[in-house]
């Protein structure tokens, strides 16, 4: 959450609720909605580390709000984040660990695990299809997020088929 918040603040100063709303609007319903408490805790940590600076602004008939702006160090951190390629392919997969350990434990059948996981992926794909249909067509970022998730799910389904062929 740290770096996405910094990236949003690169546009200009904002308070926590504005940042939350912008993330929700940008990413749509497919992306897990950020928790406002988590956002404010993260903003506090970013401020303590010198990546953002906060200023209290008085409001009539409401409590003061804190507006945050990116510092030079924060701008450098965001630039470095954008410059760095995203991590390696996932090799620490919880399902694969279950699949590998099932025969040793004697508590689960590998093919049953595969079938259960396949149903889960298909249900998730169905839910994503509904989200894609409901998502505003002009929110291209949200559509791309959904499309990417569905492509990953399809790859996971193909991999499950491969596992089942190998283990039967």
C-alpha positions in Angstrom: 0.0 0.0 0.0 2.9 2.3 0.6 4.1 2.8 -2.9 0.7 3.1 -4.5 -0.2 5.9 -2.1 3.1 7.6 -2.9 2.3 7.3 -6.6 -1.1 8.9 -6.0 0.5 11.8 -4.1 2.8 12.4 -7.0 -0.3 14.0 -8.7 -0.6 16.5 -5.8 -1.6 16.8 -2.2 -4.5 14.8 -0.9 -6.1 13.5 2.3 -6.7 9.9 3.1 -10.3 9.6 2.0 -9.4 11.2 -1.4 -6.6 8.6 -1.9 -9.0 5.8 -1.0 -11.7 7.1 -3.4 -9.1 7.5 -6.2 -7.9 3.9 -5.8 -11.4 2.6 -5.8 -12.3 4.6 -8.9 -9.1 3.7 -10.7 -9.1 0.0 -10.0 -12.8 -0.8 -9.9 -14.6 -3.5 -8.0 -12.3 -6.4 -9.0 -9.4 -5.1 -6.8 -9.8 -5.5 -3.0 -11.1 -2.2 -1.6 -8.5 -0.5 0.6 -9.4 -0.1 4.2 -9.4 3.5 5.3 -7.7 2.6 8.6 -4.9 0.9 6.7 -4.5 3.9 4.5 -4.2 6.3 7.5 -1.7 4.0 9.3 0.3 3.8 6.2 0.2 7.6 5.7 1.5 8.0 9.3 4.4 5.6 8.6 5.2 7.3 5.4 5.3 10.7 7.2 7.5 9.3 9.9 9.9 8.0 7.3 10.1 11.4 5.6 8.5 10.2 2.3 5.5 12.5 2.7 4.7 15.6 4.8 1.4 16.2 6.4 -0.3 19.5 7.3 -3.5 20.0 9.3 -6.1 22.1 7.5 -9.0 23.7 9.5 -12.5 23.0 8.4 -15.6 24.9 9.6 -18.2 22.6 11.3 -15.9 19.6 10.9 -12.7 18.2 12.5 -9.5 19.3 10.9 -8.2 17.2 8.1 -4.7 16.3 7.3 -3.4 16.9 3.8 -0.3 15.0 2.7 2.2 15.9 0.0 5.1 14.0 -1.5 8.6 14.9 -0.4 11.6 14.8 -2.6 12.6 11.5 -0.9 9.0 10.2 -1.6 9.3 11.2 -5.3 12.6 9.3 -5.5 11.1 6.2 -3.9 8.1 6.2 -6.4 10.5 6.7 -9.3 12.6 3.8 -8.1 9.5 1.6 -7.7 8.4 2.3 -11.3 11.9 1.7 -12.5 12.2 -1.7 -10.8 10.7 -4.7 -12.6 8.0 -6.6 -10.6 9.1 -9.8 -8.8 9.8 -13.2 -10.1 7.2 -15.7 -11.1 5.4 -17.2 -8.2 7.0 -20.4 -7.0 5.7 -20.3 -3.4 2.2 -21.4 -4.2 0.1 -22.6 -1.2 -1.9 -25.0 -3.4 1.2 -26.6 -4.9 2.5 -27.1 -1.3 -0.8 -28.9 -0.4 -0.5 -31.0 -3.6 3.1 -32.0 -2.9 2.4 -32.8 0.8 -0.9 -34.7 0.4 0.6 -38.1 -0.2 3.0 -37.8 2.7 0.3 -36.7 5.1 -2.2 -39.4 4.1 -4.9 -36.8 4.8 -5.8 -35.7 1.3 -6.1 -37.1 -2.2 -4.2 -35.2 -4.9 -6.8 -35.5 -7.5 -9.6 -34.4 -5.1 -7.4 -31.4 -4.3 -7.0 -30.6 -8.0 -10.8 -30.9 -8.6 -11.6 -28.7 -5.6 -9.1 -26.1 -6.7 -10.5 -26.2 -10.3 -14.0 -25.5 -9.0 -12.7 -22.6 -7.0 -10.9 -21.1 -10.1 -14.0 -21.6 -12.3 -16.2 -19.9 -9.7 -13.7 -17.0 -9.4 -13.6 -16.7 -13.2 -17.4 -16.6 -13.3 -17.4 -13.8 -10.6 -14.8 -11.9 -12.6 -16.9 -12.2 -15.8 -19.9 -10.7 -13.9 -17.6 -7.9 -12.6 -16.4 -7.2 -16.1 -19.9 -6.9 -17.4 -20.9 -4.6 -14.5 -17.8 -2.5 -14.6 -18.0 0.8 -16.5 -16.7 0.4 -20.0 -14.7 3.7 -19.8 -12.7 2.4 -16.8 -10.1 0.8 -18.9 -7.7 0.2 -16.0 -10.3 -1.9 -14.1 -11.1 -3.8 -17.3 -7.4 -4.6 -17.8 -7.1 -5.7 -14.2 -10.1 -8.1 -14.6 -8.7 -9.4 -17.9 -5.3 -10.0 -16.4 -6.8 -11.9 -13.5 -8.9 -14.0 -15.9 -5.8 -14.8 -18.0 -3.9 -15.8 -14.8 -6.8 -18.0 -13.8 -6.9 -19.7 -17.3 -3.2 -20.4 -16.9 -3.8 -21.9 -13.5 -6.6 -24.1 -14.9 -4.3 -25.3 -17.7 -1.6 -26.0 -15.1 -4.1 -28.0 -13.0 -4.9 -30.1 -16.1 -1.2 -30.8 -16.5 -0.9 -31.8 -12.8 -3.8 -34.1 -13.1 -2.4 -35.8 -16.2 0.9 -36.3 -14.5 -0.6 -37.7 -11.3 -3.2 -40.0 -12.7 
